[in-house]
Amino acid sequence: MTHTIAFGDRNSGAQLGINYGSVTNQFHACLDLDEELPAVDTAAFDSYDNQHEERCLPGTRTDILCQIKEWASLPQGRCIFWLNGMAGTGKSTISRTVAETFSEAKSLGASFFFKRGEADRGNAKRLFPTIARQLTTSIPQLLPYIKQAVHDNSGIIGKGLKEQFDKLLLQPLQRLEQSDLPAHTVVMVIDALDECEGDNDIRLIVQLLPQLQKLGTCHIRVLLTSRPELPVRLGFSKIAIQDHKDLILHEIPEEVIKHDISLFLHWRLSEIRNDSFLPDDWPGEKKLQELVSLSVPLFIFAATICRMFEDPNWDPVDSLTEILGYRHDKSQMDRTYLPVLARLLIGQTEKQKKQLVEEFQHVIGSIVILEEPLSVISISKLLNLPERLIQLRLKPLHSVLKIPTDGTLPVRLFHLSFRDFLLDSQTCKQTPLAVDEKTAHYTLTIQCLFMCQSLRRNICALPSDGARRVEVDRRTVDHYIPPELYYSCRYWVYHLVKCNPPRNLIHQAYLFLEEHFLHWVEAMSLLGFASDVVGMLSLLQKNIPDSEISMFLYDAKRFILKNLQMADYAPLQLYSSGLIFAPQKAIVRRQFKSEIPNWICQLPQVEETWSSELQTLEGHSSLVNSVAFSPDSALLASGSCDSTIGLWDTATGTLQQTLDDNATYSVNSVAFSPDGRLLASASNDEKVPLWNLATGTLQQTLDDNAIYSVNSVAFSPDGRLLASASDDEKVRLWDLATGTLQQTLDDNSDSVNSVAFSPDGRLLASADAKVRLWDLATGTLQQTLDDNSSIVNSVAFSPDGRLLASAGEKVRLWDPVTGVQQQFLEGHSDDIHSVAFSPDGRLLASGSSDSTIRLWDPTMVAPQSAREGHGCPVISVKFSPDGQLLVSRCEDRTMGVWDSATGALLQIKEYLRPVKEVACSLDGQLLAFNTDWGELTLWDMTTNVIQDLYSDHTRSLTFSPDGQLLATLSWNEVLVWDSATGTLQQRLETHSDSAISVVFSPDCQLLASVSADQTAQLWDLATGTMQQVIPINGKITCFEFFTDGLHPEANSCLLDIEPNGDEPASNIDPKTLEISIEHEQWIKVNGKILLWLPPEYRAISSTIHGNTIAIGHGTGRVSFLGFCIESL
């Protein structure tokens, strides 16, 4: 393959570049991708916002540009060219020039220019999506692969940088066919990386980019510029020297810089001289060289003074004199910006100076500390100042601020150094226009909180409570949440913590949260920043010691952690699902209970206070087998049967990245190395992968060609060894420095389920049918601990190494020195699968198949506490006909009876057969139910006695109004039972077709039945004789005896018959709602998604009575929810 680049010669006619193919064929696909993969369009070098930025003047920076050209053209060149230099040395100008030149040569793949304080240009969240989007234009053949990646990885925009890099860049590039490859090297430009928010993100970006070097299909080069800040330097220190080429701008010989600045000033001053009708000899060579001397080595100085000369409000001759008055005793930043500020005060009276200083600090002080630039219109609204005043204060600052004539476009700094200069503590000694940073943050906090008072429920007028955020048009959000409100929502917390808030400001923040917390979270969710709320609340907790607001913040954080996924998906669910499933005593629930929708007329029973569960993390597509915290607790790793490992941010609960080596085996165990740099996993593919967590790549695989599943892995305390336990009855010890198998421990008698190192690293415990202790110095089996159990599932050492816990049929505690069992802990009702000590060794946790986790004091026998529901998942639920009671059946063969009005569990009893139908006497004392096989049972709930009445097929259970009789149907018979004794009193034989329904008269003397042959029969219960047969021509919609007192005969029977015809009437009661559950987690009412069910309230089973739904959960509980038709 030929790698050639025509650089810098726009007229060379070189026939080089990327084959773009047919733009028409890609058009519609690109439009789709715009919606699915939002990018930061303003970050591109040629965006509208960047169109007037400086490029290198011809004849300047020639040596640097030649070096970049040579680097990019080498087929085996280094992946990254790092151009670093101090502020003002011209890095971004060089980047724009390089990007423009490569673009003209059809060799630019993508560009991203970071800019601190400009929303998505100030962080890395959209870096890789933006680059991916641009690559679909420069390499059109990538488009289908990137579209597929977006389709296959839902929510990729919110995933971690490694995940985005892999799925949106690396993997699509790897899939390119040989015929689709560009004809030469493709260059990407990433400018001002130091202005990216988040030191960890900066380091990770630097470490990810060299992976592009490994592409066998496509040659990618990255020009990266930054100041020599520590995070960038740390990132480069972690990658190989052969992966990057460095050039330090501020170490370029002074003569070279002086030459380039001199050329620049000659050119710009010539233009200014002509535009301002100045003499041909202005400013003169001597003064020009003085300006050059003042500028070296900062190009920003030369650019700023030229903008000063261009300012129509000032005379360039006077400006030149003023600038030359700042000699070399001033710092370079002083010489750059003091002349700009000094001229503002010229000719002002003391009163005018005082007013100007106040307005400057209020307006300009706010602008320079904004986290995102705002337009004059938005600044005016945010600061509550007239637009005219904003324009007046901005007017003389065109040399340091980009001030568009269009008031809707943002005001920007030309260079970040102006902000640094104004906020520098030494600047106040030079000029009264210096800005006190804390005061400026205080002012903006006040204004942001005031602006946020306009927040309200359903601010974007969404059509329903179940409306999905992704379905809301961005223009709708922008209309209802304009830039000044958007800014206030996102950054009021940032400004508050920056100003070291006084008590009055804390009180204002508290009042705002008490009134608008849910409205604020709703707005943040609609804007796509729901997860940011968690970090903002944490910042407030850290910086506000006040006990009253601290309680609110704790509760608010628990609330958002619990509902984060829901809020991001359907923001209005905060007011319905979020509130009704919050604990009864939760502060947020009590504070905002008036926000609960009035269409929910029966609330579910919930806990009184927050449980120990902070959050449920959903993302795997199958069972999760293992979890492990990183040493710094910042990450949680999860291994799943879906063959992937998830890495979760423990602060927000968001999935940061997924480790997937394309295997199809279950991940059985995960473990972090002691330094947190590596993650080991165990799976059924007989290998032990080691993952580099900095890059998310598979670093090495430990494999000795065994053919058995690996069940458990553990690192030694010093991180030098890794132990793995396998089904082949062996424990393997691996040397991590060399990746070689150091030793095999094979005196086990069964599959080894668990391994654990002692805290001092001298012993290794393994678990199969017994617990075995190995001396690692000799590799010999030191002793075997046998409790006669059939299997041991887990082992763990106490932090001090004095105890060893094992889990099997019981939890047992051993002395690892003597091998003596010290005690066993009883309390679980099923096998125990896992044990773990707390870091201080004061608690021992155990997890069991009985669906409980128990916490034990290792010095005592009794468990301290148990986390129990009602045993196990509820597999079926049935209402009694009157809807007053509900019977639930669980996997553990227990049956529960619930009061549907209060949600209280009235009774629970073991019953071996599955329940099909349920009937309850009017006084609630008797319960009749049958099974799937028709067996009939009577339960007296006052005595808790259960009677089996009948073993043949029964159905349609009905109690008489006085509760003394029970009627059931069996084939073509009506069976009447004495409910007190359980004896069969009568068999009433129906017609040849089976009866389908029965009803008692109010005085219990008559019984009516309806049969499938379209007849109704009326029976005298005293004699057991049939009194009447009534033919039916049509569909029966109501079958009952009159009980309203309007009919003279108390036992008259009402048959409401729907005539046969072509248009049958609806059999849905107009006063009854159509309620259903979708995907186990959404309640739909009348076909409309209405209420989200949190994970612990998900439906295993459900049943409906009227407008009430009963839901059986995996926790063994049952919830009741009632809906009001009038409010829907």
Sequence and secondary structure as in RCSB ss.txt:
>XXXX:A:sequence
MTHTIAFGDRNSGAQLGINYGSVTNQFHACLDLDEELPAVDTAAFDSYDNQHEERCLPGTRTDILCQIKEWASLP
QGRCIFWLNGMAGTGKSTISRTVAETFSEAKSLGASFFFKRGEADRGNAKRLFPTIARQLTTSIPQLLPYIKQAV
HDNSGIIGKGLKEQFDKLLLQPLQRLEQSDLPAHTVVMVIDALDECEGDNDIRLIVQLLPQLQKLGTCHIRVLLT
SRPELPVRLGFSKIAIQDHKDLILHEIPEEVIKHDISLFLHWRLSEIRNDSFLPDDWPGEKKLQELVSLSVPLFI
FAATICRMFEDPNWDPVDSLTEILGYRHDKSQMDRTYLPVLARLLIGQTEKQKKQLVEEFQHVIGSIVILEEPLS
VISISKLLNLPERLIQLRLKPLHSVLKIPTDGTLPVRLFHLSFRDFLLDSQTCKQTPLAVDEKTAHYTLTIQCLF
MCQSLRRNICALPSDGARRVEVDRRTVDHYIPPELYYSCRYWVYHLVKCNPPRNLIHQAYLFLEEHFLHWVEAMS
LLGFASDVVGMLSLLQKNIPDSEISMFLYDAKRFILKNLQMADYAPLQLYSSGLIFAPQKAIVRRQFKSEIPNWI
CQLPQVEETWSSELQTLEGHSSLVNSVAFSPDSALLASGSCDSTIGLWDTATGTLQQTLDDNATYSVNSVAFSPD
GRLLASASNDEKVPLWNLATGTLQQTLDDNAIYSVNSVAFSPDGRLLASASDDEKVRLWDLATGTLQQTLDDNSD
SVNSVAFSPDGRLLASADAKVRLWDLATGTLQQTLDDNSSIVNSVAFSPDGRLLASAGEKVRLWDPVTGVQQQFL
EGHSDDIHSVAFSPDGRLLASGSSDSTIRLWDPTMVAPQSAREGHGCPVISVKFSPDGQLLVSRCEDRTMGVWDS
ATGALLQIKEYLRPVKEVACSLDGQLLAFNTDWGELTLWDMTTNVIQDLYSDHTRSLTFSPDGQLLATLSWNEVL
VWDSATGTLQQRLETHSDSAISVVFSPDCQLLASVSADQTAQLWDLATGTMQQVIPINGKITCFEFFTDGLHPEA
NSCLLDIEPNGDEPASNIDPKTLEISIEHEQWIKVNGKILLWLPPEYRAISSTIHGNTIAIGHGTGRVSFLGFCI
ESL
>XXXX:A:secstr
       S TTS    S     HHHHHHHHHHHHHHS   GGGSTTSGGGTTS    TTSSHHHHHHHHHHHH T
T  SEEEEE  TTSSHHHHHHHHHHHHHHTT EEEEEE  TTSGGGSSSTTHHHHHHHHHHHHSGGGHHHHHHHH
HHSTTGGGS HHHHIIIIIIHHHHT  GGGS SS EEEEEE GGGSS HHHHHHHHHHGGGGGG SS  EEEEEE
E   HHHHHHHHTS GGGEEEEEGGGS HHHHHHHHHHHHHHHHHHHHHHTT  TT S HHHHHHHHHHHTT HH
HHHHHHHHHH TTS HHHHHHHHHTS TTS HHHHHHHHHHHGGGTT  HHHHHHHHHHHHHHHHHHHH SS  B
HHHHHHHHT  HHHHHHHHGGGTTTEE  SSTTSB EES HHHHHHHH TTGGGT TT   HHHHHHHHHHHHHH
HHTT  TTTT  SSTT  GGGS HHHHHHHS HHHHHHHHHHHHHHHHT   HHHHHHHHHHHHHHHHHHHHHHH
HTT HHHHHHHHHHHHHH   HHHHHHHHHHHHHHHHHHHHHHH GGGGTTHHHHTS TT HHHHHTGGGS TTE
EE     SS  S        SS EEEEEE TTSSEEEEEETTS EEEEETTT  EEEEE  S  S EEEEEE TT
SSEEEEEETTS EEEEETTTTEEEEEE     S EEEEEE TTSSEEEEEETTS EEEEETTTTEEEEEE   SS
   EEEE TTSSEEEEESSSEEEEETTTTEEEEEE    S   EEEE TTSS EEEESSSEEEE TTT  EEEEE
   SS EEEEEE TTSS EEEEETTS EEEE TTSSSEEEEE  SSS EEEEEE TTSSEEEEEETTSEEEEEET
TT  EEEEEE  S EEEEEE TTS EEEEEETT  EEEEETTTTEEEEEE S  EEEEE TTSSEEEEEETTEEE
EEETTT  EEEEEE  SS EEEEEE TTSSEEEEEETTTEEEEEETTTTEEEEEEE  SEEEEEEE  SS SSST
T EEEEEE  SSS    S TTS  EEEETTTEEEETTEEEEE  GGG  SEEEEETTEEEEE TTS EEEEEE G
GG 
